[in-house]
Amino acid sequence: MNRATIILADDHQHIATQLRYLLGETFEVVAVVGDGQALVKAAARLHPDMVVTDISMPGMDGIQAAREMLTRQPMLRIVFITVHEDIALARIAMEVGQGYVVKASAGDELVEAVNAVLNGGRFVSASLGPLDDSF
C-alpha cells in the first residue's frame, strides 16, 4: 500500500523536525521547507498528495502559498498548522484549505486531521469548537 505523500512547511526547524517525526510514522514526508516560496516550488516539483503548512512564515505566508499552489494543482489537499487559536483566521484558512490544527494540539490532532482531509473531509482543532457551516 502506498503511503500518502506530504510536504511540510514550517519556519521553525525544531517544530518542523517534531512534525516530520509525527507524520512520518504514517505518511511519506517528501520535503520539509521553511517558507512559502520554497513550499510553492517544492509542490510544483514533487506533486504531493497533501501539504501541511504553518500559516505565519517569513515572506510568503502559508495561506498565500496555498492559494498559489492551488492555481497549478487545484486538487491539492491542504492542512494549516498554527499557533493562532483564532476563529476568524481559521475561517480564512478554511476557505483555501481543508484543515486547521492548532500547534498546541498537534500531537493529538495532526494525524487525525491529515487522515480526515485525505479521505475528503475537513478538520478544525477541537479548541475552536465544532466544525460547522462557518468553516
C-alpha positions as CSV (number, residue, x, y, z in Angstrom):
1,M,0.0,0.0,0.0
2,N,1.4,3.4,-1.0
3,R,1.6,6.0,1.8
4,A,0.3,9.5,1.0
5,T,3.0,12.0,0.2
6,I,3.2,15.2,2.2
7,I,5.3,18.4,2.0
8,L,5.7,20.0,5.4
9,A,6.4,23.8,5.7
10,D,7.3,25.5,9.0
11,D,9.9,28.2,9.6
12,H,10.9,26.9,13.0
13,Q,13.3,24.0,12.4
14,H,12.7,22.3,15.7
15,I,9.0,22.3,15.2
16,A,9.4,21.0,11.6
17,T,11.5,18.2,12.9
18,Q,8.9,17.2,15.5
19,L,6.1,17.4,13.0
20,R,8.1,15.3,10.4
21,Y,8.6,12.6,13.0
22,L,4.9,12.7,13.9
23,L,3.7,12.5,10.3
24,G,6.5,10.1,9.1
25,E,5.1,7.3,11.1
26,T,2.0,7.1,8.9
27,F,2.8,9.2,5.8
28,E,5.7,9.8,3.5
29,V,7.1,13.3,4.1
30,V,8.8,14.0,0.8
31,A,10.1,17.5,1.7
32,V,10.4,19.9,4.6
33,V,10.7,23.6,3.8
34,G,11.0,26.8,5.8
35,D,9.0,29.4,3.9
36,G,6.1,29.9,1.5
37,Q,8.2,30.4,-1.6
38,A,10.1,27.2,-1.1
39,L,6.8,25.4,-0.5
40,V,5.3,26.6,-3.8
41,K,8.5,25.5,-5.6
42,A,8.6,22.1,-3.9
43,A,4.9,21.4,-4.6
44,A,5.3,22.2,-8.3
45,R,8.3,19.8,-8.4
46,L,7.1,17.0,-6.3
47,H,3.3,17.0,-6.7
48,P,2.4,15.7,-3.2
49,D,-1.0,14.4,-2.1
50,M,-1.0,17.0,0.6
51,V,0.7,20.0,2.1
52,V,0.9,20.6,5.9
53,T,1.9,24.2,6.3
54,D,2.4,26.8,9.1
55,I,0.5,30.0,8.4
56,S,2.9,32.6,9.8
57,M,6.2,32.3,7.9
58,P,8.6,34.9,6.6
59,G,8.0,36.3,3.1
60,M,5.0,34.5,1.7
61,D,2.7,33.1,4.4
62,G,1.1,29.7,4.3
63,I,-2.3,30.9,3.1
64,Q,-0.7,32.9,0.3
65,A,1.4,29.9,-0.7
66,A,-1.7,27.7,-0.6
67,R,-3.6,30.0,-2.9
68,E,-0.7,30.0,-5.4
69,M,-0.3,26.2,-5.3
70,L,-4.0,25.7,-5.9
71,T,-3.8,27.7,-9.1
72,R,-1.5,25.0,-10.5
73,Q,-2.7,22.0,-8.5
74,P,-6.4,22.5,-7.8
75,M,-6.9,19.1,-6.2
76,L,-4.1,19.6,-3.7
77,R,-5.2,18.9,-0.1
78,I,-4.0,21.5,2.5
79,V,-3.9,21.4,6.3
80,F,-2.8,24.5,8.1
81,I,-0.9,24.2,11.4
82,T,-0.6,27.3,13.5
83,V,-0.1,28.8,17.0
84,H,-3.1,31.0,16.3
85,E,-6.2,29.8,18.1
86,D,-8.3,32.3,16.2
87,I,-11.7,31.5,14.7
88,A,-11.5,34.4,12.2
89,L,-8.2,33.2,10.9
90,A,-9.4,29.6,10.8
91,R,-12.4,30.7,8.6
92,I,-10.0,32.4,6.2
93,A,-7.7,29.4,6.1
94,M,-10.6,27.0,5.6
95,E,-11.7,28.9,2.5
96,V,-8.4,27.8,1.0
97,G,-7.6,24.5,2.7
98,Q,-9.4,21.7,4.4
99,G,-7.8,21.5,7.8
100,Y,-6.8,23.9,10.6
101,V,-4.8,22.5,13.5
102,V,-3.6,24.5,16.5
103,K,0.1,23.6,17.2
104,A,-0.7,23.1,20.9
105,S,-2.9,20.2,19.9
106,A,-0.8,18.8,17.0
107,G,0.4,15.8,19.0
108,D,-3.2,14.7,19.4
109,E,-4.8,16.0,16.3
110,L,-2.5,16.3,13.3
111,V,-2.5,12.7,12.1
112,E,-6.3,12.7,12.6
113,A,-6.6,15.9,10.6
114,V,-4.4,14.6,7.7
115,N,-6.4,11.4,7.5
116,A,-9.7,13.2,7.5
117,V,-8.6,15.6,4.8
118,L,-7.1,12.8,2.7
119,N,-10.4,11.0,2.9
120,G,-12.3,14.0,1.6
121,G,-13.3,15.6,4.9
122,R,-12.5,18.7,6.8
123,F,-10.9,19.2,10.2
124,V,-10.7,22.0,12.7
125,S,-9.0,21.7,16.1
126,A,-11.4,20.9,18.9
127,S,-10.3,24.0,20.8
128,L,-12.0,26.2,18.2
129,G,-15.4,24.5,18.7
130,P,-17.3,22.1,16.5
131,L,-16.8,22.1,12.7
132,D,-19.9,23.7,11.3
133,D,-21.1,25.7,8.3
134,S,-19.0,28.7,9.5
135,F,-15.9,26.7,8.4
